[in-house]
Amino acid sequence: METIDAQKQTDGKVAILHGFTREEIFAIMRAVKRELGAETNVAFAMTTKHSLQLKLQDVVADIVQEHAYLKANPPTRQSTAASAEST
């Protein structure tokens, strides 16, 4: 039963990027969206020190879950600007 739950959590398209500059990451994201179509639902993520220590299945499940949440609750420009100012 646990395998079925794990499979549901990892359903989705995920691109995990490692070692790229910020500019390269945005170029890759634009290229993927251009080639697959903007309507293609792809979650992009960069590796972190923490994520590099986890099992890939766990990382993908976290990315898929977070992507679904952000699709359902997109950040607004105002809240994004406020978050940037508080850091």
Backbone as a chain_set.jsonl record, in Angstrom:
{"seq": "METIDAQKQTDGKVAILHGFTREEIFAIMRAVKRELGAETNVAFAMTTKHSLQLKLQDVVADIVQEHAYLKANPPTRQSTAASAEST", "coords": {"N": [[0.823, -1.2, 0.0], [1.975, 1.238, 0.708], [3.683, 1.767, -1.43], [1.932, 2.48, -3.487], [0.906, 4.918, -2.505], [3.271, 6.42, -2.516], [3.764, 6.461, -5.257], [1.611, 8.008, -6.204], [2.281, 10.45, -5.074], [4.518, 11.117, -6.528], [3.717, 11.507, -9.097], [3.871, 13.418, -11.975], [5.579, 15.992, -13.826], [8.917, 16.768, -13.386], [11.714, 18.843, -13.196], [14.874, 18.79, -12.074], [17.429, 20.861, -11.191], [20.94, 21.309, -11.063], [23.867, 22.949, -10.094], [23.821, 25.089, -11.864], [23.943, 28.547, -12.943], [21.948, 31.355, -11.887], [20.99, 32.747, -14.135], [21.344, 30.799, -16.124], [19.542, 28.876, -15.223], [17.038, 30.169, -15.56], [17.122, 30.414, -18.334], [17.067, 27.725, -19.103], [14.544, 27.005, -18.093], [12.882, 28.648, -19.683], [13.484, 27.554, -22.207], [12.564, 24.894, -21.963], [9.81, 25.344, -21.55], [9.245, 26.617, -23.959], [9.775, 24.567, -25.836], [8.115, 22.438, -24.987], [5.704, 23.643, -24.674], [3.892, 26.239, -23.157], [1.714, 25.552, -21.632], [2.27, 23.084, -20.633], [2.664, 21.284, -17.715], [5.182, 21.605, -15.736], [7.288, 21.141, -13.015], [9.887, 22.981, -11.676], [12.991, 22.765, -9.992], [15.738, 23.555, -7.849], [18.693, 22.007, -6.633], [19.537, 21.644, -3.162], [21.712, 21.819, -0.284], [20.466, 20.266, 1.623], [18.529, 18.795, 0.095], [20.178, 17.221, -1.447], [20.925, 15.234, 0.252], [18.758, 13.634, 0.579], [16.529, 10.891, -0.398], [15.849, 10.42, -3.833], [13.164, 9.943, -4.552], [11.794, 11.069, -2.39], [12.506, 13.751, -2.653], [11.377, 14.392, -5.164], [8.658, 13.922, -4.586], [8.212, 15.938, -2.671], [8.633, 18.215, -4.276], [6.604, 17.945, -6.223], [4.332, 18.122, -4.588], [4.625, 20.732, -3.499], [4.566, 22.216, -5.867], [1.956, 21.725, -6.784], [0.532, 22.976, -4.729], [1.353, 25.67, -5.067], [0.349, 26.147, -7.626], [-2.381, 26.066, -7.107], [-2.562, 28.104, -5.282], [-1.43, 30.727, -6.187], [1.301, 32.992, -5.714], [0.888, 36.469, -5.055], [1.857, 39.534, -6.668], [2.192, 41.602, -4.826], [2.446, 40.261, -2.317], [4.722, 38.819, -2.882], [6.613, 40.852, -3.237], [6.583, 41.938, -0.681], [7.598, 39.799, 0.781], [10.186, 39.698, -0.22], [11.189, 42.113, 0.699], [11.247, 41.702, 3.427], [13.342, 40.012, 3.833]], "CA": [[0.0, 0.0, 0.0], [2.853, 2.402, 0.787], [4.207, 2.017, -2.764], [0.898, 3.191, -4.236], [0.903, 6.296, -2.022], [4.489, 7.063, -3.002], [3.594, 6.687, -6.69], [0.714, 9.147, -6.373], [3.006, 11.656, -4.689], [5.556, 11.433, -7.497], [3.16, 11.718, -10.433], [4.067, 14.78, -12.446], [6.841, 16.264, -14.514], [9.81, 17.523, -12.516], [13.08, 19.085, -13.664], [15.732, 19.16, -10.948], [18.635, 21.475, -11.743], [22.045, 21.356, -10.102], [25.127, 23.516, -10.555], [23.616, 26.144, -12.852], [23.782, 29.914, -12.452], [20.562, 31.845, -11.925], [20.676, 33.063, -15.529], [21.219, 29.531, -16.844], [18.298, 28.233, -14.784], [15.914, 30.805, -16.246], [17.227, 30.062, -19.754], [16.593, 26.341, -19.217], [13.094, 27.017, -17.882], [12.265, 29.207, -20.894], [13.659, 26.596, -23.301], [11.649, 23.767, -21.738], [8.447, 25.823, -21.801], [9.125, 26.88, -25.397], [9.757, 23.3, -26.564], [6.987, 21.597, -24.576], [4.491, 24.444, -24.622], [3.721, 26.914, -21.863], [0.648, 24.895, -20.869], [2.802, 21.863, -20.033], [2.814, 21.469, -16.272], [6.486, 21.115, -15.291], [7.806, 21.758, -11.792], [11.333, 23.164, -11.702], [13.583, 22.917, -8.664], [17.191, 23.511, -7.75], [19.143, 21.227, -5.488], [20.066, 22.334, -1.987], [22.526, 20.899, 0.518], [19.537, 19.326, 2.261], [17.908, 17.883, -0.876], [21.189, 16.28, -1.93], [21.055, 14.162, 1.244], [17.51, 12.865, 0.602], [16.261, 9.969, -1.497], [15.256, 11.129, -4.965], [11.708, 9.813, -4.469], [11.316, 12.046, -1.411], [12.687, 15.086, -3.237], [10.359, 14.558, -6.208], [7.352, 14.028, -3.922], [8.134, 17.285, -2.091], [8.511, 19.189, -5.37], [5.264, 17.792, -6.805], [3.367, 18.649, -3.615], [4.772, 22.187, -3.438], [4.125, 22.755, -7.156], [0.491, 21.679, -6.783], [0.064, 24.026, -3.816], [1.572, 26.987, -5.676], [-0.596, 26.277, -8.744], [-3.693, 26.343, -6.519], [-2.45, 29.324, -4.472], [-0.301, 31.489, -6.741], [1.664, 34.199, -4.96], [0.576, 37.723, -5.731], [3.027, 40.406, -6.775], [2.323, 42.366, -3.591], [2.987, 39.404, -1.264], [6.078, 38.476, -3.284], [7.446, 42.015, -2.943], [6.673, 42.056, 0.774], [8.505, 38.75, 1.23], [11.541, 40.089, -0.6], [11.603, 43.217, 1.555], [11.452, 41.241, 4.797], [14.566, 39.207, 3.937]], "C": [[0.863, 1.259, 0.0], [3.408, 2.768, -0.587], [3.205, 2.792, -3.605], [0.848, 4.65, -3.807], [2.123, 7.05, -2.532], [4.365, 7.365, -4.489], [2.696, 7.881, -6.95], [1.45, 10.449, -6.083], [4.036, 12.062, -5.732], [5.032, 11.553, -8.921], [3.341, 13.177, -10.819], [5.423, 14.911, -13.109], [7.684, 17.19, -13.651], [11.174, 17.639, -13.187], [13.882, 19.578, -12.472], [17.062, 19.634, -11.522], [19.705, 21.591, -10.666], [23.274, 21.975, -10.769], [25.019, 24.628, -11.58], [23.577, 27.513, -12.182], [22.312, 30.285, -12.537], [20.124, 32.119, -13.368], [20.486, 31.788, -16.346], [19.923, 28.82, -16.484], [17.1, 28.834, -15.503], [15.94, 30.507, -17.74], [16.715, 28.642, -19.988], [15.079, 26.282, -19.065], [12.373, 27.549, -19.117], [12.345, 28.212, -22.051], [12.702, 25.412, -23.164], [10.219, 24.187, -22.049], [8.222, 26.096, -23.283], [8.973, 25.566, -26.164], [8.543, 22.437, -26.238], [5.656, 22.324, -24.598], [4.294, 24.991, -23.226], [2.668, 26.23, -21.0], [1.106, 23.579, -20.236], [3.14, 22.135, -18.575], [4.113, 20.811, -15.8], [6.89, 21.87, -14.036], [9.327, 21.807, -11.903], [11.832, 23.336, -10.278], [15.1, 22.869, -8.78], [17.557, 22.654, -6.544], [19.613, 22.155, -4.374], [20.955, 21.337, -1.246], [21.636, 19.833, 1.15], [18.987, 18.321, 1.252], [18.904, 16.863, -1.414], [21.39, 15.106, -0.976], [19.84, 13.234, 1.258], [17.453, 11.847, -0.529], [15.543, 10.75, -2.594], [13.734, 11.072, -4.925], [11.13, 10.842, -3.509], [11.418, 13.467, -1.949], [11.603, 15.352, -4.274], [8.979, 14.713, -5.585], [7.169, 15.411, -3.309], [7.913, 18.339, -3.166], [7.112, 19.143, -5.971], [4.214, 18.392, -5.876], [3.43, 20.177, -3.559], [4.288, 22.846, -4.726], [2.596, 22.792, -7.231], [-0.078, 22.772, -5.888], [0.205, 25.406, -4.461], [0.676, 27.211, -6.893], [-1.982, 26.656, -8.223], [-3.714, 27.662, -5.753], [-1.298, 30.185, -4.983], [0.008, 32.724, -5.904], [1.29, 35.439, -5.76], [1.835, 38.568, -5.776], [3.264, 41.148, -5.469], [2.924, 41.504, -2.485], [4.41, 38.973, -1.594], [7.025, 39.619, -2.965], [7.63, 42.178, -1.441], [7.624, 41.006, 1.337], [9.946, 39.121, 0.939], [12.065, 41.197, 0.302], [11.918, 42.748, 2.966], [12.714, 40.405, 4.95], [15.806, 40.03, 3.848]], "O": [[0.512, 2.246, -0.647], [3.586, 3.949, -0.884], [3.597, 3.678, -4.365], [0.757, 5.535, -4.657], [2.009, 8.207, -2.938], [4.814, 8.418, -4.94], [2.989, 8.689, -7.831], [1.252, 11.442, -6.783], [4.395, 13.237, -5.814], [5.819, 11.687, -9.858], [2.99, 14.071, -10.05], [6.293, 14.052, -12.969], [7.231, 18.257, -13.235], [11.718, 16.653, -13.683], [13.61, 20.646, -11.925], [17.735, 18.901, -12.247], [19.42, 21.924, -9.515], [23.667, 21.576, -11.865], [26.036, 25.068, -12.115], [23.226, 27.631, -11.008], [21.527, 29.599, -13.191], [19.015, 31.761, -13.764], [19.572, 31.705, -17.167], [19.278, 28.226, -17.348], [16.241, 28.105, -16.001], [14.884, 30.362, -18.355], [16.009, 28.388, -20.964], [14.405, 25.586, -19.823], [11.374, 26.976, -19.553], [11.377, 28.048, -22.794], [12.101, 24.982, -24.148], [9.495, 23.467, -22.737], [7.139, 25.838, -23.808], [8.126, 25.467, -27.052], [8.0, 21.775, -27.123], [4.598, 21.696, -24.546], [4.503, 24.292, -22.235], [2.718, 26.317, -19.773], [0.403, 23.02, -19.394], [3.823, 23.108, -18.254], [4.143, 19.617, -15.502], [6.839, 23.099, -14.001], [9.972, 20.798, -12.188], [11.176, 23.975, -9.455], [15.661, 22.238, -9.675], [16.817, 22.59, -5.563], [20.026, 23.289, -4.614], [20.947, 20.145, -1.554], [21.997, 18.658, 1.208], [18.978, 17.12, 1.523], [18.515, 15.759, -1.797], [21.966, 14.089, -1.362], [19.88, 12.169, 1.876], [18.22, 11.921, -1.49], [14.73, 11.631, -2.313], [13.078, 12.066, -5.236], [10.083, 11.427, -3.787], [10.527, 14.288, -1.73], [10.979, 16.413, -4.266], [8.204, 15.563, -6.023], [6.091, 15.996, -3.412], [7.104, 19.25, -2.991], [6.501, 20.186, -6.205], [3.308, 19.092, -6.329], [2.393, 20.839, -3.571], [3.67, 23.91, -4.686], [2.016, 23.777, -7.687], [-1.059, 23.422, -6.248], [-0.72, 26.216, -4.406], [0.282, 28.344, -7.166], [-2.675, 27.473, -8.831], [-4.773, 28.269, -5.593], [-0.296, 30.354, -4.287], [-0.899, 33.417, -5.442], [1.368, 35.45, -6.989], [2.771, 38.341, -5.01], [4.408, 41.31, -5.047], [3.824, 41.959, -1.779], [5.223, 38.781, -0.69], [8.129, 39.386, -2.473], [8.719, 42.521, -0.981], [8.376, 41.289, 2.27], [10.83, 38.884, 1.763], [13.25, 41.22, 0.635], [12.768, 43.335, 3.635], [13.124, 40.113, 6.074], [16.911, 39.492, 3.92]]}, "num_chains": 1, "name": "protein.A"}
